[in-house]
Amino acid sequence: MTPRLVVTGTDTGVGKTVFAAALADALDAWYWKPVQSGLDEETDRDAVARLGRRPPARMLPEAHRLTTPASPHLSARLDGTRIDPAALTPPTVDGPLVIEGAGGALVPLDDDTVFADVFARWRLPAVVVARTGLGTINHTLLTLEALRARSVPILGVALVGDEHAENARMIARLGRVAVLGRLPRLAALAPDTLRAAFASGFDLSLFRGATS
């Protein structure tokens, strides 16, 4: 079985791209981000290629590259274009695939569709990336409820940040979900340190069997 996974988050800036890079590296996977909003700085695709040691052949082009760092629906409007959510389809590759959403699961793609609606159509297992600290229980449980309301299969939650055992316990208990592991804060965020942190914090076998 070849894993095909969606990486989503509880919010923007929770560490989703760093986790996606580590996961793609560990699985030696192809990476695809359907919608990129904001092109002035290093894009998520660029960051994953750098941190996850992904060769160019395994970095799939975005379906939409939008100029403004904003919600995709607004960024598309400002660029004078629109996103057709029905046209977003996971690419076929000969091996593992990591797909990264934009921001949180309920980020809108147009006036009527959020990313979670697209995930529901894909029927791929989702990994929810969440902070470890204050506020994470609420944000994570709301994200899990939103995904389950759409029958999105959930592989588990990946935590990013300093250890907080009680938050992890309550997410697992109240969310009825597996906490897959944790990426700690890294003083030096580089390919070597990220690879070591992922290997120490996660059991790769939990991801290898995840497919639709």
Residue pairs with C-beta under 8 A, 6 or more apart in sequence:
1 208
1 209
1 211
2 95
2 96
2 97
2 211
3 27
3 29
3 96
3 97
3 207
3 208
3 209
3 210
3 211
4 90
4 96
4 97
4 99
4 124
4 125
4 210
4 211
4 212
5 23
5 96
5 97
5 98
5 99
5 124
5 125
5 126
5 127
5 155
5 207
5 210
6 99
6 100
6 101
6 119
6 122
6 124
6 125
6 126
6 127
7 16
7 19
7 20
7 23
7 98
7 99
7 100
7 101
7 126
7 127
7 129
8 16
8 101
8 104
8 105
8 115
8 116
8 119
8 126
8 127
8 128
8 129
8 143
8 147
9 15
9 16
9 101
9 103
9 104
9 105
9 128
9 129
9 130
9 143
10 104
10 105
10 128
10 129
10 130
10 131
10 136
10 139
10 140
10 142
10 143
11 103
11 104
11 131
11 139
12 103
12 104
14 129
14 130
14 131
14 160
15 129
15 131
15 160
15 161
15 183
16 100
16 101
16 129
17 44
17 47
17 48
17 100
18 47
18 51
18 160
18 183
18 189
18 194
19 127
19 129
19 158
19 160
19 183
20 31
20 44
20 48
20 52
20 98
20 100
21 31
21 47
21 48
21 50
21 51
21 52
21 54
21 194
22 51
22 52
22 183
22 194
22 195
22 197
22 198
23 29
23 52
23 98
23 127
23 198
23 207
24 30
24 31
24 48
24 52
24 54
24 58
24 96
24 98
25 51
25 52
25 53
25 54
25 191
25 194
25 195
25 198
26 195
26 198
26 199
26 202
26 204
26 207
27 96
27 98
27 204
27 207
27 208
28 95
28 96
29 58
29 95
29 96
29 97
29 98
30 58
30 59
30 60
30 91
30 93
30 95
30 96
30 97
30 98
31 45
31 48
31 49
31 52
31 54
31 58
31 59
31 60
31 97
31 98
31 99
31 100
32 60
32 62
32 90
32 91
32 97
32 98
32 99
32 100
33 43
33 44
33 45
33 48
33 62
33 99
33 100
33 101
33 102
34 62
34 63
34 64
34 88
34 99
34 101
34 102
34 118
35 62
35 63
35 64
35 66
35 72
35 83
35 88
35 102
35 109
36 43
36 44
36 45
36 62
36 64
36 65
36 66
36 102
37 66
37 68
37 69
37 70
37 71
37 72
37 75
37 102
38 66
38 67
38 68
38 69
38 70
38 75
39 65
39 66
39 67
40 69
42 50
43 65
44 100
45 59
45 62
48 54
48 59
48 100
49 56
49 59
50 191
51 189
51 190
51 191
51 194
52 191
52 194
53 191
53 195
60 91
60 93
63 87
63 88
64 72
64 76
64 81
64 83
66 72
66 75
66 76
66 78
66 79
66 81
67 75
67 78
67 79
68 74
68 75
68 78
68 79
69 75
70 78
71 103
71 107
71 108
72 83
72 102
72 107
72 108
72 109
73 83
73 108
73 109
73 110
73 111
76 82
76 83
76 110
82 110
83 109
83 110
84 110
85 109
85 110
85 113
85 117
85 118
88 109
88 118
89 122
90 97
90 99
90 122
90 124
91 97
99 124
101 107
101 115
101 119
102 115
103 115
104 115
104 143
105 114
105 115
105 116
105 119
105 126
105 128
105 143
105 146
105 147
106 114
106 115
106 116
106 143
106 146
107 114
107 115
108 114
109 115
109 118
116 146
116 147
116 150
116 152
117 150
119 126
119 147
119 150
119 152
120 150
120 151
120 152
122 212
123 152
123 153
123 212
124 153
124 211
124 212
125 153
125 154
125 155
125 210
125 211
125 212
126 147
126 152
126 153
126 154
126 155
127 155
127 156
127 157
127 158
127 180
127 207
128 140
128 143
128 144
128 147
128 154
128 156
128 157
128 158
128 177
129 157
129 158
129 159
129 160
130 136
130 139
130 140
130 143
130 157
130 158
130 159
130 160
130 171
131 139
131 159
131 160
131 161
132 159
132 160
132 161
132 162
132 163
132 164
132 167
132 168
132 182
133 161
133 162
133 164
133 167
136 159
136 164
136 167
136 171
137 167
137 170
137 171
137 174
140 157
140 171
140 175
141 171
141 174
141 175
144 154
144 157
144 175
144 177
147 154
148 154
153 212
154 177
155 178
155 180
155 206
155 207
155 210
156 177
156 178
156 179
156 180
156 206
157 171
157 172
157 175
157 177
157 178
157 179
157 180
158 180
158 181
158 182
158 183
158 202
159 167
159 168
159 171
159 179
159 181
159 182
159 183
160 182
160 183
161 182
161 183
161 184
161 185
162 184
162 185
163 182
163 184
168 179
168 182
171 177
171 179
172 178
172 179
178 206
180 202
180 203
180 206
180 207
181 201
181 202
181 203
181 206
182 201
183 194
183 197
183 198
183 201
184 197
184 201
186 193
186 194
186 197
